[in-house]
Amino acid sequence: MARRRRLAGVLMDALYAAYPTAWISHGWRTKSGSYWWNGYQDPAPERNVHNRPPAEWAAYFDAVDVASDRAHNAHQNDYYGLYGHRDALYRYGERLEAEAALHAASFRPAAPVRVDPAAQPVHGAARLVLPAAVHDYVHDRTQDSGARAAALLEHVGHGNLPHDAYWNSTRQAAFADAHHEELTNPSPPVRPATHVAFTLSPLDIAAVPGAQALATSVNFKDPGDLAVDVAELSWRQADRPYLTHTAAFTPAVEAAIAPVSARDAGRSYRSRYDEEGFLRPASRGIAQPFSDRTAQIQAMAERLLGGGASRARSSPAATPAQPAAPQPPTPQQRPPGPGRLA
């Protein structure tokens, strides 16, 4: 759905700009990829591993794999009659076996690097089918993004962050997880699904039972209920991934990764969230804040109402009031329980 929008070239340019000294391996290309590459102007051909001797980059990439990809791309270009920047290719046409024998000893596999959620934010995604009013509001770009993010988090429930998600090192990886769920969904919804990415502030997982730090993500296995801080919310329609809405929470909003079931909820979770994972009134800070001033407030209200009635009898007919600004919708349905997001 994003083809012919020049997005591939923009993303490749961004990759080169983000890593100005890194080697770039383009791998092997499909037919459409070959046509794209044929029209793309390589900004740094000297950093393309297909164009340089393996001795220069074999400590980072498997020389055999690169040689195989290069041969595949050469065949694609020849088959479709494409130029494919062939003049930049280094020692074009050598046998793969000879290339591997020359440089296999230089290859060093990269050491795995684990995500450290105590030092960096992590991102997890959920796929939601929102009620019509909520869907229209949160995707309305004319409304304040912060208010829309707050409404979306309120609809999900602060205690309902997905417990079965892999929490990734990048927001894009979280969106990719939601897109994968979209592809495996057997029946399309009536309305386009909304993919939501939650960005959590750094948190210490050393004391979290079952937490597993992987190369690019963190998996909280059966965390019970894990208190977190949501620093940012991003969301987009499944059929319009190029339009992403983002809003930061300053300060971060207290939330929780939902327990697998209500039975697994701990005492702190139950004191803050109800059985469905939504904030209790006391946690909202609205638990009868003026209970000691009931009589005073009632007397003031009666005086205001009496004065308003007398002014209405003596004043001319008022002009029709202007329509109020759109307000966040009241959710028409709730997710069925902690962590079970529709």
C-alpha positions in Angstrom: 0.0 0.0 0.0 3.0 2.3 0.4 4.5 1.6 -3.1 5.2 4.4 -5.6 5.4 6.9 -2.8 9.2 7.1 -2.8 9.2 5.9 0.8 11.9 3.3 0.2 14.4 5.9 -1.0 13.5 8.2 1.9 14.1 5.4 4.4 17.4 4.4 2.8 18.5 8.1 2.8 17.6 8.2 6.5 19.6 5.0 7.2 22.7 6.5 5.5 22.3 9.8 7.5 21.7 8.1 10.8 24.8 5.9 10.5 27.4 8.0 8.5 30.3 5.7 9.1 28.6 2.3 9.0 28.9 -0.3 6.2 25.6 -0.9 4.4 24.5 -4.3 3.1 21.5 -4.2 0.8 21.1 -8.0 0.8 19.2 -9.6 -2.1 16.4 -7.9 -4.1 13.1 -9.0 -5.5 11.9 -7.9 -8.9 10.3 -4.7 -7.5 13.4 -4.1 -5.3 15.6 -4.4 -8.4 13.5 -1.8 -10.2 13.7 0.5 -7.2 17.4 0.1 -6.9 17.9 0.8 -10.6 16.3 4.2 -10.1 17.8 5.0 -6.7 20.9 7.2 -6.5 23.3 5.6 -4.0 24.5 8.4 -1.7 27.6 6.5 -0.6 28.6 3.6 -2.9 31.9 3.3 -1.1 30.0 2.1 2.0 28.0 -0.5 0.1 29.6 -3.9 0.9 28.7 -5.2 -2.5 31.1 -2.6 -4.0 34.2 -3.2 -1.8 36.7 -6.0 -1.0 35.4 -8.3 1.7 38.6 -7.8 3.6 37.3 -4.4 4.5 34.0 -5.5 6.0 34.2 -9.2 6.6 34.5 -8.6 10.4 30.9 -7.4 10.3 29.1 -9.5 7.5 29.4 -13.1 6.3 31.4 -12.8 3.1 29.7 -15.9 1.7 26.2 -14.5 2.2 27.2 -11.1 0.7 28.7 -12.8 -2.3 25.5 -14.9 -2.8 23.3 -11.8 -2.5 25.4 -9.9 -5.0 25.3 -12.7 -7.5 21.5 -13.0 -7.1 21.1 -9.2 -7.7 23.3 -9.4 -10.7 21.1 -12.1 -12.2 18.0 -10.0 -11.5 19.5 -7.0 -13.2 20.5 -9.1 -16.2 17.2 -10.9 -16.4 15.1 -7.7 -16.4 17.6 -5.6 -18.5 18.5 -3.2 -15.7 21.6 -1.2 -15.2 21.5 -1.6 -11.4 24.7 0.5 -10.7 26.8 -2.4 -12.0 29.8 -0.2 -12.7 30.3 0.3 -8.9 30.5 -3.5 -8.2 33.9 -4.7 -7.0 35.6 -7.6 -8.9 32.3 -8.4 -10.6 31.9 -12.1 -11.7 34.3 -13.9 -9.3 33.4 -17.4 -8.1 31.7 -17.5 -4.8 33.9 -20.3 -3.5 37.1 -18.4 -4.2 35.7 -15.3 -2.6 34.8 -17.3 0.5 38.1 -19.0 0.8 40.0 -15.7 0.6 38.1 -14.0 3.4 36.3 -16.5 5.5 39.0 -16.3 8.2 38.3 -12.6 8.6 34.7 -13.1 9.6 33.8 -12.5 13.2 30.2 -13.0 14.3 28.8 -10.0 16.1 28.4 -10.3 19.9 24.7 -10.1 21.0 23.7 -6.9 22.6 20.8 -7.1 25.1 18.3 -4.4 25.5 18.7 -2.6 28.8 15.3 -1.2 29.8 16.8 0.5 32.8 18.8 2.8 30.4 16.4 3.2 27.5 12.7 3.4 26.8 10.9 0.3 25.4 7.9 0.2 23.1 5.0 -2.3 23.0 2.0 -2.4 20.8 -1.7 -3.4 20.9 -4.2 -3.8 18.1 -7.6 -2.2 18.9 -10.9 -2.0 17.1 -12.4 1.2 18.6 -16.0 2.3 18.9 -17.0 4.7 16.1 -17.0 7.8 18.3 -13.6 7.0 19.9 -12.1 6.0 16.5 -13.2 9.3 14.8 -12.0 11.4 17.7 -8.5 9.9 18.2 -7.8 10.0 14.4 -9.0 13.6 14.0 -5.8 15.6 13.3 -7.6 18.9 14.0 -8.0 18.1 17.7 -5.2 18.4 20.3 -2.9 15.4 20.1 -2.4 15.4 23.9 -6.1 15.3 24.6 -6.6 12.5 22.0 -3.8 10.5 23.5 -5.3 10.8 27.0 -8.7 9.8 25.7 -7.2 6.7 24.0 -5.3 5.7 27.1 -8.5 6.2 29.1 -10.4 3.9 26.7 -7.7 1.2 26.9 -7.5 1.5 30.7 -4.3 2.5 32.5 -4.0 -1.0 34.0 -4.5 -2.8 30.7 -1.2 -2.4 28.9 -0.7 -5.6 26.9 1.0 -8.4 29.0 1.6 -10.6 26.0 3.6 -8.1 24.0 7.3 -8.1 23.3 8.6 -4.7 24.5 10.9 -3.5 21.7 13.9 -1.2 21.6 12.2 0.9 18.8 8.7 2.2 18.2 8.8 0.9 14.6 9.4 -2.7 15.8 6.3 -2.3 18.1 4.2 -1.2 15.1 5.6 -4.2 13.1 4.3 -6.5 15.8 0.8 -5.0 15.6 1.0 -5.2 11.8 1.9 -8.9 12.0 -1.2 -9.4 14.2 -3.2 -7.6 11.6 -2.0 -9.9 8.8 -2.9 -13.0 10.9 -6.4 -11.7 11.8 -8.8 -14.1 10.0 -11.7 -11.6 9.5 -11.3 -7.9 8.8 -13.2 -5.6 11.3 -16.0 -3.3 10.3 -13.8 -0.3 11.0 -10.1 -0.2 10.4 -8.1 -1.4 13.4 -6.0 1.1 15.3 -2.4 0.1 16.1 -1.2 1.7 19.4 2.4 1.9 20.5 3.1 2.5 24.2 6.5 4.0 25.0 7.6 3.3 28.6 10.1 5.3 30.6 13.2 3.3 31.5 12.5 0.8 34.3 14.5 -1.6 36.4 13.6 -5.2 35.5 16.1 -6.8 37.8 13.4 -7.4 40.4 10.8 -8.5 38.0 10.3 -12.3 38.0 10.6 -13.9 34.6 11.7 -10.8 32.8 13.9 -11.7 29.8 16.1 -9.2 28.0 16.6 -10.2 24.4 18.7 -8.7 21.6 16.1 -6.2 20.5 13.2 -6.6 23.0 12.2 -7.5 26.5 9.7 -10.1 27.4 7.8 -9.9 30.7 6.7 -13.4 31.3 3.8 -13.6 33.6 4.7 -10.4 35.5 1.5 -10.5 37.6 1.1 -6.7 37.4 4.0 -4.5 36.7 3.8 -0.7 37.4 5.3 1.4 34.6 5.3 5.0 33.4 3.9 5.8 29.9 6.1 8.5 28.4 4.5 8.7 25.0 1.7 7.3 23.0 1.6 6.7 19.2 -1.2 5.4 17.1 -2.3 4.9 13.5 -4.9 3.2 11.4 -4.0 -0.2 10.1 -4.8 0.8 6.5 -3.0 4.2 6.8 0.3 3.5 8.5 1.9 6.5 6.9 -0.2 8.8 9.1 1.1 8.3 12.7 -0.2 10.4 15.6 2.1 10.9 18.6 1.8 12.7 21.9 4.2 12.8 24.8 3.0 12.8 28.4 4.8 15.4 30.6 5.1 14.1 33.2 4.8 10.4 32.4 1.5 8.8 33.2 1.5 6.0 35.8 0.1 2.7 34.3 0.5 -1.0 34.6 1.1 -4.0 32.4 -2.0 -6.1 33.0 -1.9 -9.4 34.8 -2.8 -12.4 32.8 -6.0 -12.7 34.8 -7.7 -10.8 37.6 -6.7 -13.6 40.0 -3.0 -12.7 39.4 -3.4 -9.1 40.3 -1.4 -7.9 43.4 -2.6 -5.8 46.2 -1.2 -2.5 44.8 -2.8 -3.2 41.4 -6.2 -3.9 43.0 -6.1 -0.8 45.1 -5.5 1.4 42.0 -7.5 -0.4 39.3 -10.8 -2.2 39.2 -11.5 -5.7 38.0 -11.5 -4.5 34.4 -8.2 -2.7 34.7 -9.6 0.9 34.8 -8.6 3.5 37.3 -10.7 3.6 40.5 -12.1 6.9 41.5 -9.6 7.3 44.4 -6.8 6.9 41.9 -8.2 9.7 39.8 -8.0 12.1 42.7 -11.7 12.8 42.7 -12.9 10.9 45.7 -15.2 13.5 47.2 -12.6 16.3 47.4 -15.0 18.8 48.9 -16.9 16.5 51.3 -16.2 18.8 54.2 -17.8 21.8 52.4 -21.1 20.3 51.3 -23.3 22.9 53.1 -21.3 25.9 52.0 -21.3 24.7 48.3 -25.1 24.0 48.5 -25.8 27.6 49.9 -23.6 29.2 47.2 -25.4 27.2 44.4 -28.8 28.3 45.7 -27.8 32.0 45.7 -26.4 31.7 42.1 -29.5 29.9 40.8 -31.8 32.5 42.4 -29.8 35.4 41.0 -29.8 33.8 37.6 -33.6 33.4 37.6 -34.2 37.0 38.5 -31.8 38.3 35.7 -33.5 36.0 33.2 -36.9 37.7 33.9 -35.6 41.2 33.4 -33.3 40.6 30.4 -34.3 40.4 26.7 -34.2 37.1 24.9 -30.7 35.8 24.6 -29.1 35.0 21.2 -28.6 31.4 20.5 -25.4 30.1 21.9 -22.6 29.0 19.6 -22.0 25.2 19.5 -19.4 24.0 21.9 -16.0 22.7 20.8 -15.9 19.0 20.2 -15.2 17.0 23.4 -13.5 13.7 23.8 -16.2 11.0 23.4 -17.4 8.8 26.2 -16.3 5.3 25.3 -19.3 3.1 24.3 -17.6 -0.2 25.2 -14.7 -1.4 27.3 -12.2 -4.2 26.7 -13.4 -7.4 28.3 -10.8 -7.5 31.1 -7.2 -6.9 32.1 -4.9 -7.3 29.2 -7.5 -8.7 26.8 -7.5 -6.0 24.2 -10.0 -6.4 21.3 
